[in-house]
Amino acid sequence: MSQFTFLRTEFSSVYEHACKAETSVLSDPRGACFHARLALETAVNWLYRYDSSLRTPYQATLSTLIHEPTFRELVGNALVTKAKIIKDLGNSAVHDTKPISAQLATTSVRELFHFSYWLVRTYAGGEKPSAKIRFDAGKLEETVTIAASTVQQIKKLREDADANKKAYIAADRAKLEVESKHLQKEIAKAKKSNEVAPDTHNYNEKQTRDAFIDLLLHEAGWALDQEQDRGMKSTVTPTLCLNWSVAFQQMFMI
């Protein structure tokens, strides 16, 4: 059973991509990172469509959407960082020919799990998952029927996803506008009701900070397939230290 089952009832489109990411982690890490990013993108687009507190930036890319000040105010710094990790690993899957390790794919899916929990906990009108729910990497299984994706294959998936999105919006723009206005009120009501109870879920911010460092190491050329290559145990260069400094300022808006 998928660890993202709590998404299925009210966020089926996010659930579909999350499941693909989850089942691909060990067999196809590149594909897993791509589908995790697509799940995040689907969730973020949903938020901008139905939560009127968000201000849509002029250029509505995933990067600008998750760094928009009203989005940060809504979800908090920790979830913005998680979203950035998912986004950047997904971008690497599409554009970077360097191998993507199963560890990085696990990180992407784990951070997606936390973001998905927040999404359901905040907006679902029905049953919410327990705050004690945890992502268990030990439950991931290698799927022999899934072949590792190439960069070219992932690029084609990205192009197809973009084309399908444009076609859907073009065909049903009027319907979507009417639906959005109707659902915004219901979703705002559910959100207000859900906010009454404090959010006690452990989003594991320390693990996210470590994952962010690993992402920077990956971008700097570390394979991250050895324990000594991960986190703060690595030997770093002055340039990498500078990159870390800039990155952490962006993370915490220093």
DRENPA-3360 file (N, C-alpha, C; in nm, 2 decimals, always signed):
BEGIN
1 = MSQFTFLR = +0.08/-0.12/+0.00/+0.00/+0.00/+0.00/+0.09/+0.12/+0.00 ~ +0.05/+0.22/-0.08/+0.12/+0.35/-0.09/+0.12/+0.42/+0.05 ~ +0.23/+0.49/+0.08/+0.24/+0.58/+0.19/+0.17/+0.71/+0.17 ~ +0.12/+0.73/+0.05/+0.05/+0.85/+0.01/-0.10/+0.83/+0.00 ~ -0.15/+0.72/+0.05/-0.29/+0.69/+0.04/-0.38/+0.80/+0.09 ~ -0.33/+0.88/+0.19/-0.42/+0.99/+0.25/-0.45/+1.10/+0.15 ~ -0.38/+1.10/+0.03/-0.40/+1.20/-0.07/-0.52/+1.15/-0.17 ~ -0.55/+1.03/-0.17/-0.63/+0.97/-0.28/-0.77/+1.03/-0.29;
9 = TEFSSVYE = -0.83/+1.05/-0.17/-0.97/+1.09/-0.18/-1.00/+1.23/-0.23 ~ -0.92/+1.32/-0.18/-0.95/+1.46/-0.22/-0.84/+1.53/-0.31 ~ -0.73/+1.46/-0.32/-0.62/+1.51/-0.41/-0.57/+1.40/-0.50 ~ -0.66/+1.35/-0.58/-0.62/+1.23/-0.66/-0.51/+1.26/-0.76 ~ -0.51/+1.38/-0.82/-0.41/+1.41/-0.92/-0.27/+1.41/-0.86 ~ -0.26/+1.47/-0.74/-0.13/+1.47/-0.67/-0.10/+1.33/-0.63 ~ -0.19/+1.25/-0.58/-0.17/+1.11/-0.54/-0.11/+1.03/-0.66 ~ -0.17/+1.05/-0.78/-0.12/+0.97/-0.89/+0.03/+0.99/-0.92;
17 = HACKAETS = +0.07/+1.12/-0.92/+0.21/+1.14/-0.94/+0.30/+1.10/-0.82 ~ +0.25/+1.12/-0.70/+0.32/+1.08/-0.58/+0.35/+0.93/-0.58 ~ +0.25/+0.85/-0.62/+0.26/+0.70/-0.63/+0.37/+0.66/-0.73 ~ +0.37/+0.73/-0.84/+0.47/+0.70/-0.94/+0.61/+0.73/-0.89 ~ +0.62/+0.84/-0.82/+0.75/+0.87/-0.76/+0.79/+0.77/-0.66 ~ +0.70/+0.73/-0.57/+0.73/+0.64/-0.46/+0.77/+0.50/-0.52 ~ +0.70/+0.45/-0.62/+0.73/+0.32/-0.67/+0.86/+0.31/-0.76 ~ +0.91/+0.43/-0.79/+1.03/+0.44/-0.88/+1.16/+0.47/-0.81;
25 = VLSDPRGA = +1.15/+0.50/-0.68/+1.27/+0.54/-0.61/+1.39/+0.45/-0.63 ~ +1.38/+0.32/-0.60/+1.49/+0.23/-0.61/+1.53/+0.19/-0.75 ~ +1.43/+0.17/-0.83/+1.45/+0.12/-0.97/+1.48/+0.23/-1.07 ~ +1.43/+0.35/-1.05/+1.44/+0.46/-1.14/+1.45/+0.59/-1.07 ~ +1.56/+0.62/-1.00/+1.57/+0.74/-0.92/+1.54/+0.87/-1.00 ~ +1.59/+0.88/-1.12/+1.56/+0.99/-1.21/+1.41/+1.01/-1.23 ~ +1.34/+0.91/-1.26/+1.20/+0.91/-1.28/+1.13/+0.95/-1.16 ~ +1.17/+0.90/-1.04/+1.11/+0.93/-0.91/+1.12/+1.08/-0.88;
33 = CFHARLAL = +1.24/+1.14/-0.91/+1.25/+1.28/-0.88/+1.16/+1.36/-0.98 ~ +1.15/+1.32/-1.10/+1.06/+1.39/-1.19/+0.92/+1.39/-1.15 ~ +0.87/+1.27/-1.11/+0.73/+1.25/-1.07/+0.70/+1.32/-0.94 ~ +0.80/+1.33/-0.85/+0.78/+1.40/-0.72/+0.77/+1.55/-0.75 ~ +0.85/+1.60/-0.84/+0.83/+1.74/-0.88/+0.70/+1.77/-0.94 ~ +0.65/+1.67/-1.03/+0.52/+1.69/-1.09/+0.41/+1.69/-0.99 ~ +0.42/+1.60/-0.89/+0.32/+1.60/-0.78/+0.32/+1.73/-0.70 ~ +0.44/+1.79/-0.68/+0.45/+1.92/-0.61/+0.39/+2.02/-0.69;
41 = ETAVNWLY = +0.42/+2.03/-0.82/+0.37/+2.13/-0.91/+0.22/+2.12/-0.92 ~ +0.16/+2.00/-0.92/+0.02/+1.98/-0.92/-0.04/+2.04/-0.79 ~ +0.02/+2.01/-0.68/-0.03/+2.06/-0.55/-0.02/+2.21/-0.54 ~ +0.09/+2.27/-0.59/+0.11/+2.42/-0.58/+0.01/+2.49/-0.67 ~ -0.01/+2.43/-0.79/-0.11/+2.49/-0.88/-0.25/+2.49/-0.82 ~ -0.28/+2.38/-0.75/-0.41/+2.37/-0.68/-0.42/+2.48/-0.58 ~ -0.32/+2.50/-0.50/-0.32/+2.60/-0.40/-0.35/+2.74/-0.46 ~ -0.28/+2.77/-0.57/-0.30/+2.90/-0.63/-0.44/+2.92/-0.69;
49 = RYDSSLRT = -0.49/+2.81/-0.73/-0.63/+2.81/-0.79/-0.74/+2.83/-0.68 ~ -0.72/+2.77/-0.57/-0.83/+2.77/-0.47/-0.81/+2.85/-0.34 ~ -0.68/+2.89/-0.31/-0.66/+2.97/-0.19/-0.64/+3.11/-0.23 ~ -0.74/+3.19/-0.20/-0.74/+3.33/-0.24/-0.64/+3.42/-0.16 ~ -0.57/+3.36/-0.06/-0.47/+3.44/+0.01/-0.34/+3.45/-0.07 ~ -0.33/+3.37/-0.17/-0.20/+3.36/-0.25/-0.21/+3.46/-0.37 ~ -0.10/+3.53/-0.39/-0.09/+3.63/-0.50/-0.01/+3.56/-0.62 ~ -0.07/+3.55/-0.73/+0.00/+3.48/-0.84/+0.11/+3.58/-0.90;
57 = PYQATLST = +0.23/+3.53/-0.91/+0.34/+3.62/-0.97/+0.32/+3.63/-1.12 ~ +0.38/+3.73/-1.17/+0.37/+3.76/-1.32/+0.41/+3.64/-1.40 ~ +0.52/+3.58/-1.37/+0.56/+3.46/-1.44/+0.54/+3.34/-1.35 ~ +0.44/+3.26/-1.38/+0.39/+3.16/-1.29/+0.47/+3.02/-1.31 ~ +0.60/+3.03/-1.29/+0.68/+2.90/-1.29/+0.67/+2.84/-1.15 ~ +0.71/+2.72/-1.14/+0.71/+2.65/-1.01/+0.80/+2.73/-0.91 ~ +0.92/+2.77/-0.97/+1.01/+2.84/-0.88/+0.96/+2.97/-0.83 ~ +0.90/+3.05/-0.92/+0.84/+3.18/-0.87/+0.72/+3.16/-0.78;
65 = LIHEPTFR = +0.64/+3.05/-0.80/+0.53/+3.03/-0.72/+0.57/+2.99/-0.57 ~ +0.67/+2.91/-0.56/+0.71/+2.87/-0.42/+0.79/+2.97/-0.35 ~ +0.84/+3.07/-0.42/+0.92/+3.18/-0.36/+0.84/+3.30/-0.34 ~ +0.71/+3.30/-0.39/+0.63/+3.42/-0.37/+0.60/+3.44/-0.22 ~ +0.61/+3.57/-0.18/+0.60/+3.60/-0.03/+0.47/+3.54/+0.03 ~ +0.36/+3.55/-0.04/+0.24/+3.50/+0.02/+0.24/+3.35/+0.03 ~ +0.31/+3.28/-0.05/+0.32/+3.14/-0.04/+0.41/+3.10/+0.08 ~ +0.52/+3.17/+0.10/+0.60/+3.15/+0.22/+0.53/+3.18/+0.34;
73 = ELVGNALV = +0.45/+3.28/+0.34/+0.37/+3.32/+0.46/+0.26/+3.21/+0.49 ~ +0.21/+3.15/+0.39/+0.11/+3.04/+0.40/+0.17/+2.91/+0.46 ~ +0.28/+2.87/+0.39/+0.33/+2.73/+0.43/+0.44/+2.73/+0.53 ~ +0.51/+2.84/+0.54/+0.63/+2.85/+0.63/+0.76/+2.82/+0.57 ~ +0.87/+2.86/+0.63/+1.00/+2.84/+0.57/+1.04/+2.70/+0.55 ~ +1.00/+2.61/+0.64/+1.04/+2.47/+0.63/+0.98/+2.40/+0.51 ~ +0.86/+2.43/+0.48/+0.79/+2.37/+0.37/+0.84/+2.43/+0.24 ~ +0.88/+2.56/+0.24/+0.93/+2.62/+0.12/+1.07/+2.55/+0.09;
81 = TKAKIIKD = +1.15/+2.52/+0.19/+1.27/+2.46/+0.16/+1.25/+2.32/+0.11 ~ +1.15/+2.24/+0.16/+1.12/+2.11/+0.11/+1.08/+2.12/-0.03 ~ +0.99/+2.22/-0.06/+0.95/+2.24/-0.20/+1.07/+2.27/-0.29 ~ +1.16/+2.35/-0.25/+1.28/+2.38/-0.33/+1.36/+2.25/-0.36 ~ +1.38/+2.17/-0.26/+1.45/+2.04/-0.27/+1.39/+1.96/-0.38 ~ +1.26/+1.94/-0.37/+1.18/+1.86/-0.47/+1.19/+1.92/-0.61 ~ +1.18/+2.05/-0.61/+1.19/+2.12/-0.74/+1.32/+2.10/-0.81 ~ +1.43/+2.13/-0.73/+1.56/+2.12/-0.78/+1.60/+1.98/-0.83;
89 = LGNSAVHD = +1.57/+1.88/-0.75/+1.60/+1.75/-0.79/+1.52/+1.71/-0.91 ~ +1.40/+1.76/-0.92/+1.32/+1.73/-1.04/+1.38/+1.80/-1.16 ~ +1.43/+1.92/-1.14/+1.50/+1.99/-1.25/+1.62/+1.91/-1.30 ~ +1.70/+1.86/-1.20/+1.82/+1.78/-1.23/+1.78/+1.66/-1.31 ~ +1.66/+1.60/-1.28/+1.62/+1.48/-1.35/+1.60/+1.51/-1.50 ~ +1.55/+1.63/-1.53/+1.52/+1.66/-1.67/+1.64/+1.71/-1.74 ~ +1.73/+1.79/-1.67/+1.83/+1.86/-1.74/+1.98/+1.81/-1.72 ~ +2.00/+1.74/-1.61/+2.14/+1.70/-1.57/+2.16/+1.56/-1.61;
97 = TKPISAQL = +2.27/+1.53/-1.68/+2.31/+1.40/-1.72/+2.38/+1.32/-1.61 ~ +2.42/+1.39/-1.50/+2.48/+1.32/-1.39/+2.38/+1.22/-1.33 ~ +2.43/+1.10/-1.29/+2.34/+1.00/-1.23/+2.28/+1.06/-1.10 ~ +2.15/+1.02/-1.08/+2.08/+1.06/-0.96/+2.07/+0.93/-0.87 ~ +2.11/+0.94/-0.75/+2.12/+0.83/-0.66/+1.98/+0.80/-0.60 ~ +1.96/+0.67/-0.56/+1.84/+0.64/-0.49/+1.82/+0.71/-0.36 ~ +1.94/+0.75/-0.30/+1.93/+0.83/-0.17/+1.87/+0.97/-0.20 ~ +1.91/+1.03/-0.31/+1.85/+1.16/-0.35/+1.70/+1.15/-0.38;
105 = ATTSVREL = +1.67/+1.04/-0.45/+1.53/+1.02/-0.49/+1.44/+0.99/-0.36 ~ +1.50/+0.92/-0.27/+1.43/+0.90/-0.14/+1.41/+1.03/-0.07 ~ +1.51/+1.12/-0.07/+1.49/+1.25/-0.01/+1.38/+1.33/-0.08 ~ +1.37/+1.33/-0.21/+1.27/+1.40/-0.28/+1.13/+1.35/-0.24 ~ +1.11/+1.22/-0.24/+0.98/+1.16/-0.20/+0.95/+1.18/-0.06 ~ +1.05/+1.17/+0.03/+1.02/+1.20/+0.17/+0.97/+1.34/+0.19 ~ +1.04/+1.44/+0.13/+1.00/+1.58/+0.14/+0.86/+1.60/+0.08 ~ +0.83/+1.53/-0.03/+0.70/+1.54/-0.08/+0.59/+1.48/+0.01;
113 = FHFSYWLV = +0.63/+1.38/+0.09/+0.54/+1.32/+0.18/+0.50/+1.43/+0.29 ~ +0.60/+1.50/+0.34/+0.57/+1.61/+0.44/+0.48/+1.72/+0.38 ~ +0.51/+1.76/+0.26/+0.43/+1.86/+0.19/+0.29/+1.81/+0.17 ~ +0.28/+1.69/+0.13/+0.14/+1.63/+0.10/+0.06/+1.62/+0.23 ~ +0.13/+1.58/+0.34/+0.06/+1.58/+0.47/+0.00/+1.72/+0.50 ~ +0.09/+1.82/+0.49/+0.04/+1.96/+0.52/-0.08/+2.00/+0.43 ~ -0.07/+1.96/+0.30/-0.18/+1.99/+0.21/-0.31/+1.93/+0.25 ~ -0.31/+1.81/+0.29/-0.43/+1.74/+0.33/-0.48/+1.79/+0.47;
121 = RTYAGGEK = -0.38/+1.80/+0.56/-0.42/+1.85/+0.69/-0.48/+1.99/+0.69 ~ -0.44/+2.07/+0.60/-0.48/+2.21/+0.59/-0.61/+2.23/+0.52 ~ -0.63/+2.15/+0.41/-0.75/+2.18/+0.32/-0.85/+2.07/+0.31 ~ -0.82/+1.95/+0.35/-0.92/+1.84/+0.33/-1.05/+1.87/+0.41 ~ -1.16/+1.84/+0.35/-1.29/+1.85/+0.42/-1.32/+1.73/+0.49 ~ -1.26/+1.62/+0.45/-1.30/+1.49/+0.52/-1.19/+1.45/+0.61 ~ -1.16/+1.32/+0.62/-1.07/+1.26/+0.71/-0.93/+1.30/+0.69 ~ -0.86/+1.34/+0.79/-0.72/+1.38/+0.78/-0.62/+1.27/+0.84;
129 = PSAKIRFD = -0.50/+1.26/+0.79/-0.41/+1.16/+0.84/-0.37/+1.20/+0.99 ~ -0.32/+1.10/+1.06/-0.28/+1.13/+1.20/-0.15/+1.21/+1.19 ~ -0.14/+1.30/+1.29/-0.02/+1.38/+1.30/+0.11/+1.30/+1.32 ~ +0.09/+1.17/+1.37/+0.20/+1.09/+1.40/+0.25/+1.01/+1.28 ~ +0.19/+1.03/+1.17/+0.22/+0.96/+1.05/+0.37/+0.99/+1.01 ~ +0.44/+0.89/+0.96/+0.58/+0.91/+0.92/+0.61/+0.84/+0.79 ~ +0.70/+0.90/+0.72/+0.75/+0.83/+0.59/+0.85/+0.73/+0.63 ~ +0.84/+0.61/+0.58/+0.93/+0.50/+0.61/+1.00/+0.46/+0.48;
137 = AGKLEETV = +1.13/+0.50/+0.47/+1.21/+0.46/+0.35/+1.23/+0.31/+0.34 ~ +1.21/+0.24/+0.46/+1.23/+0.09/+0.46/+1.12/+0.02/+0.38 ~ +1.01/+0.09/+0.36/+0.90/+0.03/+0.29/+0.91/+0.04/+0.14 ~ +1.01/+0.12/+0.09/+1.03/+0.13/-0.05/+1.08/+0.00/-0.11 ~ +1.03/-0.04/-0.22/+1.07/-0.17/-0.28/+1.12/-0.14/-0.43 ~ +1.22/-0.22/-0.47/+1.26/-0.21/-0.60/+1.17/-0.28/-0.70 ~ +1.12/-0.22/-0.80/+1.03/-0.27/-0.89/+1.10/-0.31/-1.02 ~ +1.10/-0.44/-1.04/+1.18/-0.50/-1.16/+1.11/-0.46/-1.29;
145 = TIAASTVQ = +0.99/-0.42/-1.29/+0.92/-0.39/-1.42/+0.94/-0.24/-1.46 ~ +1.01/-0.17/-1.37/+1.04/-0.03/-1.40/+1.19/-0.01/-1.45 ~ +1.21/+0.03/-1.57/+1.34/+0.05/-1.62/+1.39/+0.19/-1.59 ~ +1.52/+0.21/-1.57/+1.57/+0.34/-1.54/+1.55/+0.43/-1.66 ~ +1.50/+0.55/-1.63/+1.48/+0.65/-1.74/+1.60/+0.72/-1.78 ~ +1.61/+0.76/-1.91/+1.72/+0.84/-1.96/+1.67/+0.99/-1.95 ~ +1.77/+1.08/-1.96/+1.74/+1.22/-1.96/+1.64/+1.25/-2.08 ~ +1.66/+1.19/-2.19/+1.58/+1.22/-2.31/+1.43/+1.17/-2.28;
153 = QIKKLRED = +1.42/+1.06/-2.21/+1.28/+1.01/-2.18/+1.21/+1.11/-2.08 ~ +1.29/+1.16/-1.98/+1.23/+1.25/-1.89/+1.19/+1.38/-1.95 ~ +1.28/+1.43/-2.04/+1.24/+1.55/-2.11/+1.11/+1.53/-2.19 ~ +1.10/+1.42/-2.25/+0.97/+1.39/-2.33/+0.85/+1.39/-2.24 ~ +0.87/+1.33/-2.12/+0.76/+1.33/-2.02/+0.72/+1.47/-1.98 ~ +0.83/+1.56/-1.96/+0.81/+1.69/-1.92/+0.73/+1.77/-2.03 ~ +0.77/+1.75/-2.16/+0.71/+1.82/-2.27/+0.56/+1.77/-2.28 ~ +0.54/+1.64/-2.26/+0.40/+1.59/-2.27/+0.31/+1.65/-2.16;
161 = ADANKKAY = +0.37/+1.66/-2.04/+0.29/+1.71/-1.92/+0.26/+1.86/-1.95 ~ +0.35/+1.93/-2.00/+0.33/+2.08/-2.03/+0.22/+2.09/-2.14 ~ +0.23/+2.01/-2.24/+0.13/+2.01/-2.35/-0.01/+1.98/-2.30 ~ -0.02/+1.87/-2.22/-0.15/+1.83/-2.16/-0.21/+1.94/-2.08 ~ -0.13/+2.00/-2.00/-0.17/+2.11/-1.91/-0.23/+2.23/-1.99 ~ -0.16/+2.27/-2.09/-0.20/+2.38/-2.18/-0.33/+2.34/-2.25 ~ -0.34/+2.22/-2.30/-0.46/+2.18/-2.37/-0.58/+2.17/-2.28 ~ -0.56/+2.13/-2.15/-0.67/+2.12/-2.06/-0.72/+2.26/-2.02;
169 = IAADRAKL = -0.63/+2.35/-2.00/-0.67/+2.48/-1.96/-0.74/+2.55/-2.07 ~ -0.69/+2.54/-2.19/-0.75/+2.60/-2.31/-0.89/+2.55/-2.34 ~ -0.91/+2.42/-2.32/-1.04/+2.36/-2.35/-1.14/+2.39/-2.24 ~ -1.10/+2.41/-2.12/-1.20/+2.42/-2.01/-1.17/+2.54/-1.92 ~ -1.12/+2.65/-1.98/-1.09/+2.77/-1.91/-1.22/+2.82/-1.84 ~ -1.33/+2.84/-1.91/-1.45/+2.89/-1.86/-1.50/+2.80/-1.74 ~ -1.50/+2.67/-1.77/-1.55/+2.58/-1.67/-1.46/+2.59/-1.54 ~ -1.33/+2.60/-1.56/-1.24/+2.60/-1.45/-1.26/+2.73/-1.36;
177 = EVESKHLQ = -1.29/+2.84/-1.43/-1.31/+2.97/-1.36/-1.44/+2.96/-1.27 ~ -1.55/+2.90/-1.32/-1.67/+2.88/-1.25/-1.65/+2.79/-1.13 ~ -1.58/+2.68/-1.16/-1.55/+2.58/-1.06/-1.47/+2.63/-0.95 ~ -1.37/+2.71/-0.98/-1.28/+2.77/-0.88/-1.35/+2.86/-0.79 ~ -1.44/+2.95/-0.84/-1.51/+3.04/-0.76/-1.60/+2.97/-0.66 ~ -1.66/+2.86/-0.71/-1.75/+2.78/-0.63/-1.68/+2.71/-0.51 ~ -1.56/+2.65/-0.55/-1.49/+2.57/-0.45/-1.41/+2.65/-0.36 ~ -1.37/+2.77/-0.40/-1.29/+2.85/-0.31/-1.36/+2.87/-0.17;
185 = KEIAKAKK = -1.49/+2.90/-0.18/-1.56/+2.92/-0.05/-1.56/+2.79/+0.03 ~ -1.59/+2.68/-0.03/-1.59/+2.55/+0.05/-1.45/+2.52/+0.11 ~ -1.35/+2.54/+0.03/-1.21/+2.51/+0.07/-1.17/+2.61/+0.18 ~ -1.21/+2.74/+0.17/-1.18/+2.84/+0.27/-1.24/+2.80/+0.41 ~ -1.36/+2.74/+0.40/-1.44/+2.70/+0.52/-1.37/+2.58/+0.58 ~ -1.32/+2.48/+0.50/-1.25/+2.37/+0.55/-1.12/+2.41/+0.61 ~ -1.05/+2.50/+0.55/-0.92/+2.55/+0.60/-0.94/+2.61/+0.73 ~ -1.04/+2.70/+0.75/-1.06/+2.77/+0.87/-1.09/+2.67/+0.98;
193 = SNEVAPDT = -1.17/+2.56/+0.95/-1.20/+2.46/+1.05/-1.08/+2.38/+1.09 ~ -0.99/+2.35/+0.99/-0.87/+2.27/+1.02/-0.77/+2.35/+1.10 ~ -0.77/+2.48/+1.09/-0.68/+2.56/+1.16/-0.71/+2.57/+1.31 ~ -0.82/+2.52/+1.35/-0.86/+2.53/+1.50/-0.77/+2.44/+1.58 ~ -0.74/+2.32/+1.52/-0.65/+2.23/+1.59/-0.50/+2.26/+1.55 ~ -0.41/+2.26/+1.65/-0.27/+2.29/+1.62/-0.21/+2.18/+1.54 ~ -0.11/+2.21/+1.45/-0.04/+2.12/+1.37/+0.07/+2.06/+1.45 ~ +0.06/+1.94/+1.49/+0.17/+1.88/+1.58/+0.25/+1.78/+1.50;
201 = HNYNEKQT = +0.24/+1.77/+1.37/+0.32/+1.68/+1.29/+0.46/+1.72/+1.29 ~ +0.55/+1.62/+1.30/+0.70/+1.64/+1.30/+0.75/+1.65/+1.16 ~ +0.77/+1.77/+1.11/+0.82/+1.80/+0.97/+0.97/+1.77/+0.96 ~ +1.03/+1.74/+1.07/+1.18/+1.71/+1.07/+1.26/+1.81/+1.00 ~ +1.27/+1.93/+1.05/+1.34/+2.04/+0.98/+1.49/+2.01/+0.97 ~ +1.55/+1.95/+1.08/+1.69/+1.92/+1.07/+1.72/+1.82/+0.96 ~ +1.64/+1.72/+0.93/+1.66/+1.63/+0.82/+1.65/+1.71/+0.69 ~ +1.56/+1.81/+0.68/+1.55/+1.89/+0.56/+1.67/+1.97/+0.54;
209 = RDAFIDLL = +1.73/+2.03/+0.65/+1.85/+2.11/+0.63/+1.96/+2.02/+0.58 ~ +1.98/+1.90/+0.64/+2.08/+1.81/+0.59/+2.06/+1.77/+0.44 ~ +1.93/+1.75/+0.41/+1.90/+1.72/+0.27/+1.93/+1.84/+0.17 ~ +1.92/+1.96/+0.22/+1.95/+2.08/+0.14/+2.10/+2.08/+0.12 ~ +2.18/+2.05/+0.22/+2.32/+2.04/+0.20/+2.36/+1.94/+0.10 ~ +2.30/+1.82/+0.11/+2.33/+1.71/+0.02/+2.29/+1.75/-0.12 ~ +2.19/+1.83/-0.14/+2.15/+1.88/-0.27/+2.26/+1.97/-0.33 ~ +2.32/+2.06/-0.24/+2.43/+2.15/-0.29/+2.55/+2.06/-0.32;
217 = LHEAGWAL = +2.58/+1.96/-0.24/+2.69/+1.87/-0.27/+2.67/+1.80/-0.41 ~ +2.55/+1.76/-0.43/+2.52/+1.69/-0.56/+2.54/+1.79/-0.68 ~ +2.49/+1.91/-0.66/+2.51/+2.01/-0.76/+2.66/+2.04/-0.79 ~ +2.74/+2.03/-0.68/+2.88/+2.06/-0.69/+2.96/+1.94/-0.74 ~ +2.89/+1.82/-0.76/+2.96/+1.71/-0.83/+2.98/+1.59/-0.74 ~ +2.94/+1.59/-0.61/+2.94/+1.47/-0.53/+2.84/+1.37/-0.58 ~ +2.88/+1.24/-0.58/+2.79/+1.13/-0.62/+2.69/+1.10/-0.51 ~ +2.73/+1.12/-0.39/+2.65/+1.10/-0.27/+2.60/+0.95/-0.26;
225 = DQEQDRGM = +2.69/+0.86/-0.31/+2.66/+0.72/-0.30/+2.74/+0.65/-0.19 ~ +2.82/+0.73/-0.12/+2.90/+0.69/+0.00/+2.86/+0.77/+0.12 ~ +2.86/+0.71/+0.24/+2.82/+0.77/+0.36/+2.91/+0.90/+0.39 ~ +3.04/+0.88/+0.36/+3.13/+1.00/+0.39/+3.11/+1.12/+0.30 ~ +3.03/+1.10/+0.19/+3.00/+1.21/+0.10/+2.88/+1.29/+0.14 ~ +2.81/+1.25/+0.24/+2.69/+1.31/+0.27/+2.69/+1.41/+0.39 ~ +2.61/+1.51/+0.38/+2.59/+1.61/+0.49/+2.72/+1.68/+0.51 ~ +2.75/+1.71/+0.64/+2.86/+1.80/+0.68/+2.99/+1.72/+0.69;
233 = KSTVTPTL = +2.99/+1.59/+0.66/+3.11/+1.50/+0.67/+3.21/+1.52/+0.56 ~ +3.16/+1.59/+0.45/+3.24/+1.60/+0.33/+3.35/+1.71/+0.34 ~ +3.45/+1.70/+0.27/+3.55/+1.81/+0.25/+3.49/+1.91/+0.15 ~ +3.49/+2.04/+0.19/+3.42/+2.14/+0.10/+3.53/+2.24/+0.05 ~ +3.49/+2.30/-0.05/+3.57/+2.41/-0.11/+3.52/+2.54/-0.07 ~ +3.60/+2.65/-0.08/+3.55/+2.78/-0.05/+3.43/+2.82/-0.14 ~ +3.43/+2.78/-0.26/+3.32/+2.82/-0.35/+3.19/+2.75/-0.30 ~ +3.20/+2.62/-0.26/+3.09/+2.55/-0.20/+3.04/+2.62/-0.07;
241 = CLNWSVAF = +3.13/+2.66/+0.01/+3.10/+2.73/+0.14/+3.02/+2.85/+0.11 ~ +3.06/+2.93/+0.00/+2.99/+3.05/-0.03/+2.85/+3.01/-0.08 ~ +2.84/+2.91/-0.16/+2.71/+2.86/-0.21/+2.62/+2.83/-0.09 ~ +2.68/+2.76/+0.01/+2.60/+2.73/+0.12/+2.55/+2.85/+0.19 ~ +2.64/+2.95/+0.21/+2.60/+3.07/+0.28/+2.48/+3.14/+0.21 ~ +2.49/+3.15/+0.08/+2.38/+3.22/+0.00/+2.26/+3.13/+0.01 ~ +2.27/+3.00/+0.00/+2.16/+2.91/+0.01/+2.08/+2.92/+0.14 ~ +2.16/+2.92/+0.25/+2.09/+2.93/+0.38/+2.03/+3.07/+0.40;
249 = QQMFMI = +2.08/+3.17/+0.35/+2.02/+3.30/+0.35/+1.88/+3.30/+0.28 ~ +1.88/+3.23/+0.17/+1.76/+3.21/+0.09/+1.66/+3.13/+0.17 ~ +1.71/+3.02/+0.24/+1.62/+2.93/+0.31/+1.55/+3.00/+0.42 ~ +1.62/+3.08/+0.50/+1.56/+3.14/+0.62/+1.54/+3.29/+0.61 ~ +1.55/+3.34/+0.48/+1.53/+3.49/+0.45/+1.61/+3.58/+0.55 ~ +1.73/+3.55/+0.57/+1.82/+3.63/+0.65/+1.85/+3.76/+0.59;
% end
